[in-house]
């Protein structure tokens, strides 16, 4: 009896508050760990359910410049419509089941079920335009390496994806926005082989930051540089988008959709 009384007294003392009142067990549990930085950055754009914008992508290499003009409609989950007017009129329509791609005026198109689509295709469908999700989604689940801050980038993290993916550094600005993503051939490389900078920030009424300008600089081993600048405009967030916008039958009249293997075999046969 004495042992049971001592045990009861000890248990009451452990659970007692500063004034001797008993604390509920939930108060003494350890705090939940903070989610990884990548997950917090991806979650920041969760308030965006739909988005419409216009895109101008300029690529400069070897003294030449190419321009791609597009209009984009995005909706969660897994719905996308991209209409490109130049240099070739083409469309991408994703209806929540499959990805449909075709060039206007060509009789054949590609139909790729989402359940069979490679990671790169799924990321193109699921990233929110104007964010760095195209890069962030590739880094999910990887251990984070805390790196020393640099001027303009108070928060930096390194990631080691499995080969052949390159070592990656994500840098945030003072507002906590992804301001730069760098890819390196090796962790100890002197300079990145690809750098993407985000700027031209716009804040939606939902509090989500969108980068209207995304500039990428790619460097080849021989010193050749390719500069790509993506400019987004006309943002409309969380608007109603008509369901027909994501219906391939509405936009691909007369197109014969085929699987990737069938379409590839046909194109190879036409070249012979």
Beta strands, then each sheet from edge to edge (+ up, - down):
strand 1: 50-61
strand 2: 64-75
strand 3: 79-86
strand 4: 90-95
strand 5: 98-103
strand 6: 108-113
strand 7: 145-147
strand 8: 155-159
strand 9: 167-172
strand 10: 178-184
strand 11: 194-203
strand 12: 209-219
strand 13: 225-237
strand 14: 256-258
sheet 1: 7+ 8- 9+ 10- 11+ 12- 13+ 1- 2+ 3- 4+ 5- 6+ 14+
end
